[in-house]
Structure formats: structure tokens, C-alpha cells
């Protein structure tokens, strides 16, 4: 798939104020500082479409981007940033949960995971919650340029092995690097396939 146009539409903290749910929608989420904004910018070929920041926790709202005038890419607040206050974390969690569970046209959630770390409980628990609620999602490993080819493979295997303790099957996984533009074609081709095969009720 070729992205010819990507434009910011709206930011808000209320799922009821999101754009009409008449287009396919794909949301990106992960722990704060996992490289979410950088990945969105890499996928869309727009350096500053999603705002990146050195300070984690910058994304605090639901951000909608319209792609090729056809479908939405959504940047969600990160989860699990320890330095935010308890009340702020609670607010983020409500925004995230409301969006994920109430957005009817959400076709797939892309869960971003830092490939440099062993499986983290916070990521595993979040994906467990998605599974319990029947939310379709895939894993997207970021910062793969920091790893060798064998380390990348081991990273995916580590997650699959841990998840198979409680899952019958594990979700699809993509290995990406915003720096090297690794995985761009694979992720966009997957979205293109879903656009063609999944209908919005």
C-alpha cells in the first residue's frame, strides 16, 4: 500500500467525540516511550505527523489521522508510565478502555513492544485484557535496529513461549525499526488486506 495523503483530523479525550465510525480504523498503543509516534511518522512518511518527545507520556489524547481519505490511523495515550500521577494514570486508562471497547470501527489494535527487553508483565497483562475482551490485535516490536537478526527472532519466540502458557494461539507479530524503516511494507500491507477483507457493520 502507498500512503499518498495523511492529515491530522482531531484530538480528544472522549470517544463519543471521535469522528463518525464509518471508516476502517487502526489504533497504535504501547508503553510510554516505546517509539509509537516515530513509528506512525515512519509508516505515513511524515516526519512530524505524530508529535514525538524525549519526555515519555506526551500523548494524552486520542489522535485521529485520515489516511488517503479512506481510513483512520489513531495514536492512543501510552500506558504504564510510572512518573505520571495516580489520577492522571487513571484518566489515561479510562480514555484507553473507553476507546478500545466502544469504538465499533476499530479493525485492529497495534500493540507496540520494545524489542530490546525480555517479556514485560505490563505488556503481557495488557494483551491478556485485550484477549479477554475479544479485541483483535497484533504485536509490533519496535527499535529492532538495536538487535541482530537472531536476537529479533529470539525476542518474538520469547513472547510466544510466555503467552502460550495461557493462550491457545499467539497473535501475529511484526518487527519494526523507525530508524531503518524496517517492517513498513509488512504493516501497511496487513492494513491494506484488512481494508479489503473486513467490512464495517
Secondary structure, DSSP 8 states (H G I E B T S, - for coil): -----EEEEEEES-GGGS--S-S-EEEEEEBTTSSHHHHHHHHHT-TTSS---SSTT---SEEEEEETTTEEEEE---B--TTS-HHHHHHHHHHHHHHHHH-TTEEEEEEEEETTS---HHHHHHHHHHHHTT--EEEEEE-GGGS-HHHHHHHHHHHHHHHTTT-SS---EEE-BTTTTBTHHHHHHHHHHHHHH----
